[in-house]
Amino acid sequence: MAHAGEKSRALRKRAEAVIPGGVDSPVRAFRAVEGEPPFIKRGEGARIWDEDGNEYIDYVGSWGPLILGHAAP
């Protein structure tokens, strides 16, 4: 995964001001794996885009998508 861009970094700083660690779960604490989380802007099917315009494909299908699929009507 690419490192977070400028927009994602700015959003992370805002989140850290109101949410301990900037995330709502220790599972998503990217610092533990020396990474920076991208902030997701939108999704379409298994593809997601972050605030910096980077596109990703969800190869994991974890949590909701595992059970419900992507972008269910």
Legacy VTK file of the C-alpha trace (Angstrom):
# vtk DataFile Version 3.0
C-alpha trace
ASCII
DATASET POLYDATA
POINTS 73 float
0.000 0.000 0.000
1.227 3.476 -0.797
1.986 5.869 2.007
-0.635 8.460 2.798
-0.543 11.670 0.785
-0.794 15.249 1.998
-4.609 15.320 2.234
-4.704 12.039 4.176
-1.974 13.287 6.531
-3.927 16.483 7.226
-7.103 14.499 7.926
-5.198 12.143 10.228
-3.954 15.111 12.259
-7.530 16.370 12.594
-8.706 12.901 13.655
-5.932 12.584 16.248
-7.174 15.792 17.879
-10.546 14.209 18.698
-10.011 10.409 18.587
-7.229 8.747 20.602
-4.659 7.565 18.071
-6.783 8.988 15.252
-8.618 5.686 14.705
-11.572 3.945 16.325
-9.850 0.588 16.789
-6.345 -0.542 17.715
-6.575 -2.920 14.751
-6.360 0.122 12.488
-3.401 1.684 14.318
-1.019 1.865 11.368
1.842 3.092 13.535
2.235 -0.441 14.860
3.341 -1.477 11.367
5.123 1.797 10.558
2.537 2.993 8.086
0.222 5.911 7.550
-3.462 5.283 6.909
-5.003 6.699 3.765
-8.343 8.430 4.291
-10.869 6.894 1.938
-13.005 9.304 -0.060
-15.216 6.918 -2.012
-15.677 3.356 -3.126
-17.169 1.584 -6.101
-17.341 -2.181 -6.001
-14.028 -3.555 -4.740
-12.200 -0.337 -5.713
-11.641 2.534 -3.311
-10.057 5.969 -3.710
-8.350 7.996 -1.021
-8.468 11.757 -0.505
-5.257 12.113 -2.518
-6.704 10.409 -5.605
-4.897 7.061 -5.212
-6.906 4.002 -6.238
-6.815 0.693 -4.335
-8.434 -2.702 -4.830
-9.799 -4.549 -1.808
-8.182 -7.971 -2.002
-8.971 -8.748 1.632
-12.773 -8.495 1.700
-12.733 -8.193 5.460
-15.527 -7.267 7.867
-18.610 -6.042 5.987
-17.579 -6.895 2.415
-16.817 -10.466 3.448
-20.444 -10.932 4.487
-22.342 -8.398 2.373
-20.197 -7.859 -0.712
-19.102 -4.533 -2.161
-21.573 -1.721 -2.863
-24.671 -3.822 -2.349
-27.838 -2.116 -3.668
LINES 1 74
73 0 1 2 3 4 5 6 7 8 9 10 11 12 13 14 15 16 17 18 19 20 21 22 23 24 25 26 27 28 29 30 31 32 33 34 35 36 37 38 39 40 41 42 43 44 45 46 47 48 49 50 51 52 53 54 55 56 57 58 59 60 61 62 63 64 65 66 67 68 69 70 71 72
